[in-house]
Amino acid sequence: MSDLVDEPLAEEPPASDGVLVHWMEPRPMTLGPAGVSATAAGAFALGAVVAVAVLSLLHYLGPDREPPRRRWR
């Protein structure tokens, strides 16, 4: 029966400073100068393509044009 009794530790456990270590937590995303430049260039290119597409659609569907009609037989 005396085997089940917990004995006090010979040493004190190290004091916790309140910081938890998350070993499997992913690192925060970091972008260097090349990543920021690539992101800005990609956003600009996407905006230019969308602007050209919208302008061409507005030109095609302008006030003097009508959408094509299908002829039914």
Predicted model as a PDB file, atoms N, CA, C, CB and O in Angstrom, pLDDT in the B-factor column:
MODEL        1                                                                  
ATOM      1  N   MET A   1       0.805  -1.184   0.000  1.00 53.00           N  
ATOM      2  CA  MET A   1       0.000   0.000   0.000  1.00 53.00           C  
ATOM      3  C   MET A   1       0.854   1.255   0.000  1.00 53.00           C  
ATOM      4  CB  MET A   1      -0.919  -0.006   1.178  1.00 53.00           C  
ATOM      5  O   MET A   1       0.443   2.289  -0.527  1.00 53.00           O  
ATOM      6  N   SER A   2       2.016   1.173   0.576  1.00 57.00           N  
ATOM      7  CA  SER A   2       2.878   2.340   0.634  1.00 57.00           C  
ATOM      8  C   SER A   2       3.466   2.680  -0.731  1.00 57.00           C  
ATOM      9  CB  SER A   2       3.989   2.114   1.634  1.00 57.00           C  
ATOM     10  O   SER A   2       4.011   3.772  -0.891  1.00 57.00           O  
ATOM     11  N   ASP A   3       3.380   1.793  -1.722  1.00 62.00           N  
ATOM     12  CA  ASP A   3       3.880   2.068  -3.061  1.00 62.00           C  
ATOM     13  C   ASP A   3       3.019   3.095  -3.793  1.00 62.00           C  
ATOM     14  CB  ASP A   3       3.947   0.784  -3.862  1.00 62.00           C  
ATOM     15  O   ASP A   3       3.509   3.735  -4.724  1.00 62.00           O  
ATOM     16  N   LEU A   4       1.789   3.268  -3.418  1.00 63.00           N  
ATOM     17  CA  LEU A   4       0.875   4.170  -4.097  1.00 63.00           C  
ATOM     18  C   LEU A   4       0.964   5.612  -3.599  1.00 63.00           C  
ATOM     19  CB  LEU A   4      -0.524   3.672  -3.936  1.00 63.00           C  
ATOM     20  O   LEU A   4       0.345   6.503  -4.180  1.00 63.00           O  
ATOM     21  N   VAL A   5       1.707   5.847  -2.557  1.00 60.00           N  
ATOM     22  CA  VAL A   5       1.813   7.187  -1.996  1.00 60.00           C  
ATOM     23  C   VAL A   5       2.832   7.980  -2.804  1.00 60.00           C  
ATOM     24  CB  VAL A   5       2.212   7.137  -0.492  1.00 60.00           C  
ATOM     25  O   VAL A   5       3.949   7.519  -3.038  1.00 60.00           O  
ATOM     26  N   ASP A   6       2.429   9.195  -3.234  1.00 67.00           N  
ATOM     27  CA  ASP A   6       3.360  10.045  -3.986  1.00 67.00           C  
ATOM     28  C   ASP A   6       4.385  10.636  -3.034  1.00 67.00           C  
ATOM     29  CB  ASP A   6       2.603  11.174  -4.740  1.00 67.00           C  
ATOM     30  O   ASP A   6       4.058  11.136  -1.958  1.00 67.00           O  
ATOM     31  N   GLU A   7       5.622  10.562  -3.463  1.00 66.00           N  
ATOM     32  CA  GLU A   7       6.672  11.159  -2.655  1.00 66.00           C  
ATOM     33  C   GLU A   7       6.931  12.564  -3.171  1.00 66.00           C  
ATOM     34  CB  GLU A   7       7.971  10.302  -2.686  1.00 66.00           C  
ATOM     35  O   GLU A   7       6.783  12.799  -4.370  1.00 66.00           O  
ATOM     36  N   PRO A   8       7.301  13.486  -2.337  1.00 65.00           N  
ATOM     37  CA  PRO A   8       7.595  14.846  -2.812  1.00 65.00           C  
ATOM     38  C   PRO A   8       8.813  14.832  -3.726  1.00 65.00           C  
ATOM     39  CB  PRO A   8       7.832  15.808  -1.620  1.00 65.00           C  
ATOM     40  O   PRO A   8       9.715  14.007  -3.579  1.00 65.00           O  
ATOM     41  N   LEU A   9       8.816  15.754  -4.663  1.00 60.00           N  
ATOM     42  CA  LEU A   9       9.927  15.834  -5.600  1.00 60.00           C  
ATOM     43  C   LEU A   9      11.174  16.327  -4.882  1.00 60.00           C  
ATOM     44  CB  LEU A   9       9.580  16.759  -6.782  1.00 60.00           C  
ATOM     45  O   LEU A   9      11.111  17.167  -3.984  1.00 60.00           O  
ATOM     46  N   ALA A  10      12.309  15.779  -5.305  1.00 66.00           N  
ATOM     47  CA  ALA A  10      13.568  16.208  -4.712  1.00 66.00           C  
ATOM     48  C   ALA A  10      13.904  17.624  -5.156  1.00 66.00           C  
ATOM     49  CB  ALA A  10      14.702  15.243  -5.089  1.00 66.00           C  
ATOM     50  O   ALA A  10      14.491  18.391  -4.392  1.00 66.00           O  
ATOM     51  N   GLU A  11      13.532  17.985  -6.409  1.00 71.00           N  
ATOM     52  CA  GLU A  11      13.816  19.324  -6.950  1.00 71.00           C  
ATOM     53  C   GLU A  11      12.506  20.027  -7.241  1.00 71.00           C  
ATOM     54  CB  GLU A  11      14.691  19.244  -8.237  1.00 71.00           C  
ATOM     55  O   GLU A  11      11.481  19.391  -7.488  1.00 71.00           O  
ATOM     56  N   GLU A  12      12.553  21.305  -7.210  1.00 68.00           N  
ATOM     57  CA  GLU A  12      11.398  22.104  -7.611  1.00 68.00           C  
ATOM     58  C   GLU A  12      11.368  22.165  -9.137  1.00 68.00           C  
ATOM     59  CB  GLU A  12      11.456  23.545  -6.988  1.00 68.00           C  
ATOM     60  O   GLU A  12      12.425  22.278  -9.758  1.00 68.00           O  
ATOM     61  N   PRO A  13      10.189  22.093  -9.761  1.00 63.00           N  
ATOM     62  CA  PRO A  13      10.138  22.266 -11.212  1.00 63.00           C  
ATOM     63  C   PRO A  13      10.513  23.698 -11.569  1.00 63.00           C  
ATOM     64  CB  PRO A  13       8.733  21.917 -11.763  1.00 63.00           C  
ATOM     65  O   PRO A  13      10.317  24.607 -10.762  1.00 63.00           O  
ATOM     66  N   PRO A  14      11.054  23.913 -12.778  1.00 65.00           N  
ATOM     67  CA  PRO A  14      11.437  25.276 -13.151  1.00 65.00           C  
ATOM     68  C   PRO A  14      10.220  26.207 -13.155  1.00 65.00           C  
ATOM     69  CB  PRO A  14      12.114  25.282 -14.537  1.00 65.00           C  
ATOM     70  O   PRO A  14       9.116  25.812 -13.527  1.00 65.00           O  
ATOM     71  N   ALA A  15      10.447  27.419 -12.743  1.00 66.00           N  
ATOM     72  CA  ALA A  15       9.364  28.400 -12.681  1.00 66.00           C  
ATOM     73  C   ALA A  15       8.922  28.754 -14.095  1.00 66.00           C  
ATOM     74  CB  ALA A  15       9.810  29.674 -11.910  1.00 66.00           C  
ATOM     75  O   ALA A  15       9.750  28.945 -14.986  1.00 66.00           O  
ATOM     76  N   SER A  16       7.632  28.839 -14.289  1.00 67.00           N  
ATOM     77  CA  SER A  16       7.081  29.179 -15.595  1.00 67.00           C  
ATOM     78  C   SER A  16       7.033  30.695 -15.744  1.00 67.00           C  
ATOM     79  CB  SER A  16       5.669  28.563 -15.779  1.00 67.00           C  
ATOM     80  O   SER A  16       6.618  31.414 -14.835  1.00 67.00           O  
ATOM     81  N   ASP A  17       7.471  31.167 -16.924  1.00 68.00           N  
ATOM     82  CA  ASP A  17       7.415  32.610 -17.160  1.00 68.00           C  
ATOM     83  C   ASP A  17       6.168  33.012 -17.936  1.00 68.00           C  
ATOM     84  CB  ASP A  17       8.655  33.067 -17.909  1.00 68.00           C  
ATOM     85  O   ASP A  17       6.041  34.159 -18.363  1.00 68.00           O  
ATOM     86  N   GLY A  18       5.243  32.063 -18.121  1.00 66.00           N  
ATOM     87  CA  GLY A  18       3.989  32.374 -18.777  1.00 66.00           C  
ATOM     88  C   GLY A  18       4.002  32.199 -20.289  1.00 66.00           C  
ATOM     89  O   GLY A  18       2.982  32.423 -20.940  1.00 66.00           O  
ATOM     90  N   VAL A  19       5.141  31.804 -20.861  1.00 66.00           N  
ATOM     91  CA  VAL A  19       5.240  31.645 -22.304  1.00 66.00           C  
ATOM     92  C   VAL A  19       5.002  30.188 -22.650  1.00 66.00           C  
ATOM     93  CB  VAL A  19       6.618  32.124 -22.830  1.00 66.00           C  
ATOM     94  O   VAL A  19       5.646  29.298 -22.094  1.00 66.00           O  
ATOM     95  N   LEU A  20       4.088  29.945 -23.558  1.00 65.00           N  
ATOM     96  CA  LEU A  20       3.837  28.599 -24.037  1.00 65.00           C  
ATOM     97  C   LEU A  20       4.529  28.402 -25.374  1.00 65.00           C  
ATOM     98  CB  LEU A  20       2.326  28.330 -24.157  1.00 65.00           C  
ATOM     99  O   LEU A  20       4.549  29.303 -26.212  1.00 65.00           O  
ATOM    100  N   VAL A  21       5.079  27.251 -25.562  1.00 67.00           N  
ATOM    101  CA  VAL A  21       5.742  26.947 -26.822  1.00 67.00           C  
ATOM    102  C   VAL A  21       4.778  26.125 -27.660  1.00 67.00           C  
ATOM    103  CB  VAL A  21       7.094  26.188 -26.595  1.00 67.00           C  
ATOM    104  O   VAL A  21       4.339  25.056 -27.238  1.00 67.00           O  
ATOM    105  N   HIS A  22       4.455  26.612 -28.826  1.00 64.00           N  
ATOM    106  CA  HIS A  22       3.572  25.910 -29.752  1.00 64.00           C  
ATOM    107  C   HIS A  22       4.444  25.336 -30.866  1.00 64.00           C  
ATOM    108  CB  HIS A  22       2.452  26.865 -30.326  1.00 64.00           C  
ATOM    109  O   HIS A  22       4.755  26.030 -31.834  1.00 64.00           O  
ATOM    110  N   TRP A  23       4.827  24.101 -30.732  1.00 70.00           N  
ATOM    111  CA  TRP A  23       5.760  23.508 -31.687  1.00 70.00           C  
ATOM    112  C   TRP A  23       5.151  23.355 -33.066  1.00 70.00           C  
ATOM    113  CB  TRP A  23       6.228  22.166 -31.190  1.00 70.00           C  
ATOM    114  O   TRP A  23       5.854  23.521 -34.063  1.00 70.00           O  
ATOM    115  N   MET A  24       3.886  23.047 -33.157  1.00 71.00           N  
ATOM    116  CA  MET A  24       3.269  22.780 -34.453  1.00 71.00           C  
ATOM    117  C   MET A  24       2.544  23.996 -35.021  1.00 71.00           C  
ATOM    118  CB  MET A  24       2.304  21.627 -34.332  1.00 71.00           C  
ATOM    119  O   MET A  24       1.916  23.894 -36.075  1.00 71.00           O  
ATOM    120  N   GLU A  25       2.615  25.106 -34.369  1.00 70.00           N  
ATOM    121  CA  GLU A  25       1.947  26.307 -34.867  1.00 70.00           C  
ATOM    122  C   GLU A  25       2.733  26.868 -36.052  1.00 70.00           C  
ATOM    123  CB  GLU A  25       1.808  27.375 -33.741  1.00 70.00           C  
ATOM    124  O   GLU A  25       3.950  27.032 -35.959  1.00 70.00           O  
ATOM    125  N   PRO A  26       2.048  27.168 -37.176  1.00 75.00           N  
ATOM    126  CA  PRO A  26       2.778  27.698 -38.336  1.00 75.00           C  
ATOM    127  C   PRO A  26       3.323  29.093 -38.066  1.00 75.00           C  
ATOM    128  CB  PRO A  26       1.874  27.728 -39.566  1.00 75.00           C  
ATOM    129  O   PRO A  26       2.759  29.865 -37.290  1.00 75.00           O  
ATOM    130  N   ARG A  27       4.426  29.390 -38.722  1.00 77.00           N  
ATOM    131  CA  ARG A  27       5.014  30.712 -38.575  1.00 77.00           C  
ATOM    132  C   ARG A  27       4.110  31.755 -39.221  1.00 77.00           C  
ATOM    133  CB  ARG A  27       6.425  30.756 -39.195  1.00 77.00           C  
ATOM    134  O   ARG A  27       3.386  31.438 -40.165  1.00 77.00           O  
ATOM    135  N   PRO A  28       4.138  32.982 -38.735  1.00 78.00           N  
ATOM    136  CA  PRO A  28       3.368  34.033 -39.408  1.00 78.00           C  
ATOM    137  C   PRO A  28       3.927  34.271 -40.809  1.00 78.00           C  
ATOM    138  CB  PRO A  28       3.392  35.349 -38.584  1.00 78.00           C  
ATOM    139  O   PRO A  28       5.131  34.171 -41.041  1.00 78.00           O  
ATOM    140  N   MET A  29       3.027  34.586 -41.731  1.00 79.00           N  
ATOM    141  CA  MET A  29       3.452  34.775 -43.109  1.00 79.00           C  
ATOM    142  C   MET A  29       4.286  36.050 -43.216  1.00 79.00           C  
ATOM    143  CB  MET A  29       2.229  34.837 -44.058  1.00 79.00           C  
ATOM    144  O   MET A  29       3.892  37.105 -42.719  1.00 79.00           O  
ATOM    145  N   THR A  30       5.425  35.942 -43.860  1.00 84.00           N  
ATOM    146  CA  THR A  30       6.291  37.094 -44.070  1.00 84.00           C  
ATOM    147  C   THR A  30       6.569  37.227 -45.556  1.00 84.00           C  
ATOM    148  CB  THR A  30       7.615  36.961 -43.266  1.00 84.00           C  
ATOM    149  O   THR A  30       6.776  36.233 -46.252  1.00 84.00           O  
ATOM    150  N   LEU A  31       6.571  38.434 -46.025  1.00 84.00           N  
ATOM    151  CA  LEU A  31       6.891  38.722 -47.415  1.00 84.00           C  
ATOM    152  C   LEU A  31       8.102  39.633 -47.443  1.00 84.00           C  
ATOM    153  CB  LEU A  31       5.684  39.370 -48.155  1.00 84.00           C  
ATOM    154  O   LEU A  31       8.181  40.623 -46.716  1.00 84.00           O  
ATOM    155  N   GLY A  32       9.018  39.283 -48.279  1.00 91.00           N  
ATOM    156  CA  GLY A  32      10.170  40.146 -48.458  1.00 91.00           C  
ATOM    157  C   GLY A  32       9.862  41.200 -49.508  1.00 91.00           C  
ATOM    158  O   GLY A  32       8.727  41.304 -49.973  1.00 91.00           O  
ATOM    159  N   PRO A  33      10.865  41.978 -49.884  1.00 91.00           N  
ATOM    160  CA  PRO A  33      10.653  43.000 -50.913  1.00 91.00           C  
ATOM    161  C   PRO A  33      10.211  42.405 -52.254  1.00 91.00           C  
ATOM    162  CB  PRO A  33      11.927  43.802 -51.110  1.00 91.00           C  
ATOM    163  O   PRO A  33       9.396  43.003 -52.957  1.00 91.00           O  
ATOM    164  N   ALA A  34      10.739  41.244 -52.608  1.00 93.00           N  
ATOM    165  CA  ALA A  34      10.340  40.615 -53.876  1.00 93.00           C  
ATOM    166  C   ALA A  34       8.875  40.175 -53.830  1.00 93.00           C  
ATOM    167  CB  ALA A  34      11.247  39.402 -54.185  1.00 93.00           C  
ATOM    168  O   ALA A  34       8.159  40.311 -54.823  1.00 93.00           O  
ATOM    169  N   GLY A  35       8.430  39.654 -52.703  1.00 93.00           N  
ATOM    170  CA  GLY A  35       7.038  39.226 -52.582  1.00 93.00           C  
ATOM    171  C   GLY A  35       6.068  40.388 -52.636  1.00 93.00           C  
ATOM    172  O   GLY A  35       5.005  40.291 -53.249  1.00 93.00           O  
ATOM    173  N   VAL A  36       6.432  41.489 -51.994  1.00 93.00           N  
ATOM    174  CA  VAL A  36       5.573  42.675 -52.022  1.00 93.00           C  
ATOM    175  C   VAL A  36       5.502  43.239 -53.439  1.00 93.00           C  
ATOM    176  CB  VAL A  36       6.093  43.752 -51.039  1.00 93.00           C  
ATOM    177  O   VAL A  36       4.431  43.637 -53.896  1.00 93.00           O  
ATOM    178  N   SER A  37       6.631  43.273 -54.130  1.00 96.00           N  
ATOM    179  CA  SER A  37       6.645  43.775 -55.508  1.00 96.00           C  
ATOM    180  C   SER A  37       5.822  42.882 -56.434  1.00 96.00           C  
ATOM    181  CB  SER A  37       8.086  43.875 -56.024  1.00 96.00           C  
ATOM    182  O   SER A  37       5.081  43.377 -57.283  1.00 96.00           O  
ATOM    183  N   ALA A  38       5.953  41.573 -56.268  1.00 96.00           N  
ATOM    184  CA  ALA A  38       5.184  40.644 -57.103  1.00 96.00           C  
ATOM    185  C   ALA A  38       3.691  40.772 -56.837  1.00 96.00           C  
ATOM    186  CB  ALA A  38       5.636  39.201 -56.853  1.00 96.00           C  
ATOM    187  O   ALA A  38       2.888  40.709 -57.768  1.00 96.00           O  
ATOM    188  N   THR A  39       3.312  40.952 -55.579  1.00 95.00           N  
ATOM    189  CA  THR A  39       1.903  41.119 -55.236  1.00 95.00           C  
ATOM    190  C   THR A  39       1.336  42.399 -55.839  1.00 95.00           C  
ATOM    191  CB  THR A  39       1.723  41.129 -53.719  1.00 95.00           C  
ATOM    192  O   THR A  39       0.230  42.401 -56.379  1.00 95.00           O  
ATOM    193  N   ALA A  40       2.096  43.483 -55.745  1.00 97.00           N  
ATOM    194  CA  ALA A  40       1.633  44.757 -56.306  1.00 97.00           C  
ATOM    195  C   ALA A  40       1.519  44.666 -57.824  1.00 97.00           C  
ATOM    196  CB  ALA A  40       2.588  45.901 -55.914  1.00 97.00           C  
ATOM    197  O   ALA A  40       0.550  45.159 -58.401  1.00 97.00           O  
ATOM    198  N   ALA A  41       2.496  44.043 -58.475  1.00 98.00           N  
ATOM    199  CA  ALA A  41       2.448  43.901 -59.939  1.00 98.00           C  
ATOM    200  C   ALA A  41       1.286  43.015 -60.370  1.00 98.00           C  
ATOM    201  CB  ALA A  41       3.770  43.320 -60.467  1.00 98.00           C  
ATOM    202  O   ALA A  41       0.623  43.303 -61.367  1.00 98.00           O  
ATOM    203  N   GLY A  42       1.037  41.953 -59.637  1.00 98.00           N  
ATOM    204  CA  GLY A  42      -0.093  41.075 -59.959  1.00 98.00           C  
ATOM    205  C   GLY A  42      -1.425  41.764 -59.786  1.00 98.00           C  
ATOM    206  O   GLY A  42      -2.323  41.597 -60.612  1.00 98.00           O  
ATOM    207  N   ALA A  43      -1.569  42.544 -58.712  1.00 98.00           N  
ATOM    208  CA  ALA A  43      -2.814  43.275 -58.497  1.00 98.00           C  
ATOM    209  C   ALA A  43      -3.033  44.316 -59.585  1.00 98.00           C  
ATOM    210  CB  ALA A  43      -2.808  43.945 -57.126  1.00 98.00           C  
ATOM    211  O   ALA A  43      -4.157  44.497 -60.055  1.00 98.00           O  
ATOM    212  N   PHE A  44      -1.966  45.001 -59.990  1.00 98.00           N  
ATOM    213  CA  PHE A  44      -2.086  45.992 -61.053  1.00 98.00           C  
ATOM    214  C   PHE A  44      -2.482  45.317 -62.371  1.00 98.00           C  
ATOM    215  CB  PHE A  44      -0.759  46.766 -61.222  1.00 98.00           C  
ATOM    216  O   PHE A  44      -3.358  45.812 -63.081  1.00 98.00           O  
ATOM    217  N   ALA A  45      -1.847  44.198 -62.696  1.00 98.00           N  
ATOM    218  CA  ALA A  45      -2.163  43.490 -63.940  1.00 98.00           C  
ATOM    219  C   ALA A  45      -3.610  42.990 -63.932  1.00 98.00           C  
ATOM    220  CB  ALA A  45      -1.194  42.307 -64.145  1.00 98.00           C  
ATOM    221  O   ALA A  45      -4.308  43.096 -64.940  1.00 98.00           O  
ATOM    222  N   LEU A  46      -4.055  42.454 -62.815  1.00 98.00           N  
ATOM    223  CA  LEU A  46      -5.444  41.987 -62.724  1.00 98.00           C  
ATOM    224  C   LEU A  46      -6.420  43.146 -62.888  1.00 98.00           C  
ATOM    225  CB  LEU A  46      -5.689  41.280 -61.380  1.00 98.00           C  
ATOM    226  O   LEU A  46      -7.430  43.007 -63.578  1.00 98.00           O  
ATOM    227  N   GLY A  47      -6.135  44.282 -62.265  1.00 98.00           N  
ATOM    228  CA  GLY A  47      -7.003  45.451 -62.410  1.00 98.00           C  
ATOM    229  C   GLY A  47      -7.038  45.966 -63.836  1.00 98.00           C  
ATOM    230  O   GLY A  47      -8.092  46.373 -64.324  1.00 98.00           O  
ATOM    231  N   ALA A  48      -5.884  45.952 -64.517  1.00 98.00           N  
ATOM    232  CA  ALA A  48      -5.848  46.405 -65.908  1.00 98.00           C  
ATOM    233  C   ALA A  48      -6.662  45.485 -66.812  1.00 98.00           C  
ATOM    234  CB  ALA A  48      -4.404  46.482 -66.405  1.00 98.00           C  
ATOM    235  O   ALA A  48      -7.387  45.957 -67.687  1.00 98.00           O  
ATOM    236  N   VAL A  49      -6.548  44.186 -66.607  1.00 98.00           N  
ATOM    237  CA  VAL A  49      -7.308  43.231 -67.431  1.00 98.00           C  
ATOM    238  C   VAL A  49      -8.807  43.400 -67.187  1.00 98.00           C  
ATOM    239  CB  VAL A  49      -6.876  41.771 -67.121  1.00 98.00           C  
ATOM    240  O   VAL A  49      -9.588  43.385 -68.138  1.00 98.00           O  
ATOM    241  N   VAL A  50      -9.211  43.557 -65.953  1.00 98.00           N  
ATOM    242  CA  VAL A  50     -10.636  43.735 -65.648  1.00 98.00           C  
ATOM    243  C   VAL A  50     -11.146  45.047 -66.241  1.00 98.00           C  
ATOM    244  CB  VAL A  50     -10.874  43.709 -64.117  1.00 98.00           C  
ATOM    245  O   VAL A  50     -12.259  45.091 -66.766  1.00 98.00           O  
ATOM    246  N   ALA A  51     -10.354  46.114 -66.166  1.00 98.00           N  
ATOM    247  CA  ALA A  51     -10.781  47.405 -66.726  1.00 98.00           C  
ATOM    248  C   ALA A  51     -10.952  47.314 -68.237  1.00 98.00           C  
ATOM    249  CB  ALA A  51      -9.763  48.507 -66.380  1.00 98.00           C  
ATOM    250  O   ALA A  51     -11.929  47.832 -68.779  1.00 98.00           O  
ATOM    251  N   VAL A  52     -10.017  46.663 -68.924  1.00 98.00           N  
ATOM    252  CA  VAL A  52     -10.130  46.511 -70.382  1.00 98.00           C  
ATOM    253  C   VAL A  52     -11.337  45.657 -70.732  1.00 98.00           C  
ATOM    254  CB  VAL A  52      -8.846  45.884 -70.971  1.00 98.00           C  
ATOM    255  O   VAL A  52     -12.036  45.954 -71.701  1.00 98.00           O  
ATOM    256  N   ALA A  53     -11.599  44.607 -69.971  1.00 96.00           N  
ATOM    257  CA  ALA A  53     -12.763  43.758 -70.246  1.00 96.00           C  
ATOM    258  C   ALA A  53     -14.064  44.525 -70.057  1.00 96.00           C  
ATOM    259  CB  ALA A  53     -12.752  42.525 -69.340  1.00 96.00           C  
ATOM    260  O   ALA A  53     -14.980  44.392 -70.868  1.00 96.00           O  
ATOM    261  N   VAL A  54     -14.157  45.319 -69.009  1.00 95.00           N  
ATOM    262  CA  VAL A  54     -15.379  46.100 -68.768  1.00 95.00           C  
ATOM    263  C   VAL A  54     -15.563  47.157 -69.854  1.00 95.00           C  
ATOM    264  CB  VAL A  54     -15.332  46.771 -67.375  1.00 95.00           C  
ATOM    265  O   VAL A  54     -16.677  47.346 -70.343  1.00 95.00           O  
ATOM    266  N   LEU A  55     -14.496  47.845 -70.236  1.00 93.00           N  
ATOM    267  CA  LEU A  55     -14.612  48.857 -71.292  1.00 93.00           C  
ATOM    268  C   LEU A  55     -14.992  48.251 -72.631  1.00 93.00           C  
ATOM    269  CB  LEU A  55     -13.311  49.616 -71.432  1.00 93.00           C  
ATOM    270  O   LEU A  55     -15.784  48.833 -73.372  1.00 93.00           O  
ATOM    271  N   SER A  56     -14.433  47.081 -72.951  1.00 92.00           N  
ATOM    272  CA  SER A  56     -14.802  46.454 -74.220  1.00 92.00           C  
ATOM    273  C   SER A  56     -16.250  45.974 -74.200  1.00 92.00           C  
ATOM    274  CB  SER A  56     -13.866  45.283 -74.525  1.00 92.00           C  
ATOM    275  O   SER A  56     -16.937  46.034 -75.220  1.00 92.00           O  
ATOM    276  N   LEU A  57     -16.714  45.503 -73.058  1.00 90.00           N  
ATOM    277  CA  LEU A  57     -18.115  45.097 -72.950  1.00 90.00           C  
ATOM    278  C   LEU A  57     -19.044  46.304 -73.072  1.00 90.00           C  
ATOM    279  CB  LEU A  57     -18.362  44.372 -71.617  1.00 90.00           C  
ATOM    280  O   LEU A  57     -20.083  46.229 -73.728  1.00 90.00           O  
ATOM    281  N   LEU A  58     -18.669  47.410 -72.443  1.00 87.00           N  
ATOM    282  CA  LEU A  58     -19.484  48.623 -72.569  1.00 87.00           C  
ATOM    283  C   LEU A  58     -19.487  49.150 -74.000  1.00 87.00           C  
ATOM    284  CB  LEU A  58     -18.972  49.705 -71.619  1.00 87.00           C  
ATOM    285  O   LEU A  58     -20.503  49.656 -74.478  1.00 87.00           O  
ATOM    286  N   HIS A  59     -18.362  49.032 -74.672  1.00 85.00           N  
ATOM    287  CA  HIS A  59     -18.304  49.479 -76.066  1.00 85.00           C  
ATOM    288  C   HIS A  59     -19.176  48.581 -76.949  1.00 85.00           C  
ATOM    289  CB  HIS A  59     -16.840  49.481 -76.578  1.00 85.00           C  
ATOM    290  O   HIS A  59     -19.878  49.065 -77.837  1.00 85.00           O  
ATOM    291  N   TYR A  60     -19.125  47.283 -76.698  1.00 83.00           N  
ATOM    292  CA  TYR A  60     -19.914  46.346 -77.497  1.00 83.00           C  
ATOM    293  C   TYR A  60     -21.406  46.537 -77.252  1.00 83.00           C  
ATOM    294  CB  TYR A  60     -19.510  44.903 -77.181  1.00 83.00           C  
ATOM    295  O   TYR A  60     -22.198  46.440 -78.189  1.00 83.00           O  
ATOM    296  N   LEU A  61     -21.799  46.803 -76.024  1.00 81.00           N  
ATOM    297  CA  LEU A  61     -23.217  46.971 -75.691  1.00 81.00           C  
ATOM    298  C   LEU A  61     -23.593  48.446 -75.570  1.00 81.00           C  
ATOM    299  CB  LEU A  61     -23.545  46.241 -74.385  1.00 81.00           C  
ATOM    300  O   LEU A  61     -24.462  48.801 -74.774  1.00 81.00           O  
ATOM    301  N   GLY A  62     -22.952  49.295 -76.344  1.00 77.00           N  
ATOM    302  CA  GLY A  62     -23.212  50.732 -76.294  1.00 77.00           C  
ATOM    303  C   GLY A  62     -24.624  51.069 -76.727  1.00 77.00           C  
ATOM    304  O   GLY A  62     -25.397  50.176 -77.072  1.00 77.00           O  
ATOM    305  N   PRO A  63     -24.976  52.371 -76.714  1.00 74.00           N  
ATOM    306  CA  PRO A  63     -26.339  52.775 -77.024  1.00 74.00           C  
ATOM    307  C   PRO A  63     -26.732  52.523 -78.485  1.00 74.00           C  
ATOM    308  CB  PRO A  63     -26.511  54.231 -76.705  1.00 74.00           C  
ATOM    309  O   PRO A  63     -27.918  52.359 -78.772  1.00 74.00           O  
ATOM    310  N   ASP A  64     -25.775  52.487 -79.407  1.00 72.00           N  
ATOM    311  CA  ASP A  64     -26.119  52.288 -80.815  1.00 72.00           C  
ATOM    312  C   ASP A  64     -26.081  50.820 -81.209  1.00 72.00           C  
ATOM    313  CB  ASP A  64     -25.176  53.078 -81.701  1.00 72.00           C  
ATOM    314  O   ASP A  64     -26.314  50.508 -82.377  1.00 72.00           O  
ATOM    315  N   ARG A  65     -25.804  49.920 -80.304  1.00 64.00           N  
ATOM    316  CA  ARG A  65     -25.752  48.498 -80.628  1.00 64.00           C  
ATOM    317  C   ARG A  65     -26.831  47.745 -79.849  1.00 64.00           C  
ATOM    318  CB  ARG A  65     -24.351  47.917 -80.318  1.00 64.00           C  
ATOM    319  O   ARG A  65     -27.251  48.150 -78.765  1.00 64.00           O  
ATOM    320  N   GLU A  66     -27.250  46.654 -80.437  1.00 65.00           N  
ATOM    321  CA  GLU A  66     -28.210  45.785 -79.779  1.00 65.00           C  
ATOM    322  C   GLU A  66     -27.594  44.397 -79.679  1.00 65.00           C  
ATOM    323  CB  GLU A  66     -29.570  45.751 -80.548  1.00 65.00           C  
ATOM    324  O   GLU A  66     -26.808  44.002 -80.540  1.00 65.00           O  
ATOM    325  N   PRO A  67     -27.937  43.673 -78.660  1.00 64.00           N  
ATOM    326  CA  PRO A  67     -27.411  42.309 -78.572  1.00 64.00           C  
ATOM    327  C   PRO A  67     -27.927  41.474 -79.738  1.00 64.00           C  
ATOM    328  CB  PRO A  67     -27.803  41.655 -77.225  1.00 64.00           C  
ATOM    329  O   PRO A  67     -29.045  41.700 -80.202  1.00 64.00           O  
ATOM    330  N   PRO A  68     -27.152  40.528 -80.215  1.00 69.00           N  
ATOM    331  CA  PRO A  68     -27.613  39.713 -81.350  1.00 69.00           C  
ATOM    332  C   PRO A  68     -28.874  38.925 -80.995  1.00 69.00           C  
ATOM    333  CB  PRO A  68     -26.503  38.748 -81.799  1.00 69.00           C  
ATOM    334  O   PRO A  68     -29.007  38.396 -79.891  1.00 69.00           O  
ATOM    335  N   ARG A  69     -29.789  38.860 -81.952  1.00 77.00           N  
ATOM    336  CA  ARG A  69     -31.039  38.118 -81.734  1.00 77.00           C  
ATOM    337  C   ARG A  69     -30.990  36.836 -82.545  1.00 77.00           C  
ATOM    338  CB  ARG A  69     -32.288  38.975 -82.126  1.00 77.00           C  
ATOM    339  O   ARG A  69     -30.446  36.792 -83.649  1.00 77.00           O  
ATOM    340  N   ARG A  70     -31.564  35.815 -81.978  1.00 77.00           N  
ATOM    341  CA  ARG A  70     -31.613  34.542 -82.686  1.00 77.00           C  
ATOM    342  C   ARG A  70     -32.880  34.488 -83.523  1.00 77.00           C  
ATOM    343  CB  ARG A  70     -31.553  33.349 -81.698  1.00 77.00           C  
ATOM    344  O   ARG A  70     -33.949  34.933 -83.106  1.00 77.00           O  
ATOM    345  N   ARG A  71     -32.731  33.941 -84.690  1.00 76.00           N  
ATOM    346  CA  ARG A  71     -33.911  33.766 -85.554  1.00 76.00           C  
ATOM    347  C   ARG A  71     -34.455  32.369 -85.367  1.00 76.00           C  
ATOM    348  CB  ARG A  71     -33.564  34.018 -87.051  1.00 76.00           C  
ATOM    349  O   ARG A  71     -33.736  31.381 -85.516  1.00 76.00           O  
ATOM    350  N   TRP A  72     -35.728  32.297 -85.038  1.00 73.00           N  
ATOM    351  CA  TRP A  72     -36.365  31.003 -84.865  1.00 73.00           C  
ATOM    352  C   TRP A  72     -37.081  30.630 -86.146  1.00 73.00           C  
ATOM    353  CB  TRP A  72     -37.342  31.018 -83.672  1.00 73.00           C  
ATOM    354  O   TRP A  72     -37.729  31.473 -86.766  1.00 73.00           O  
ATOM    355  N   ARG A  73     -36.976  29.449 -86.523  1.00 65.00           N  
ATOM    356  CA  ARG A  73     -37.622  29.007 -87.776  1.00 65.00           C  
ATOM    357  C   ARG A  73     -38.994  28.481 -87.543  1.00 65.00           C  
ATOM    358  CB  ARG A  73     -36.804  27.950 -88.458  1.00 65.00           C  
ATOM    359  O   ARG A  73     -39.668  28.072 -88.488  1.00 65.00           O  
TER     360      ARG A  73                                                      
ENDMDL                                                                          
END                                                                             
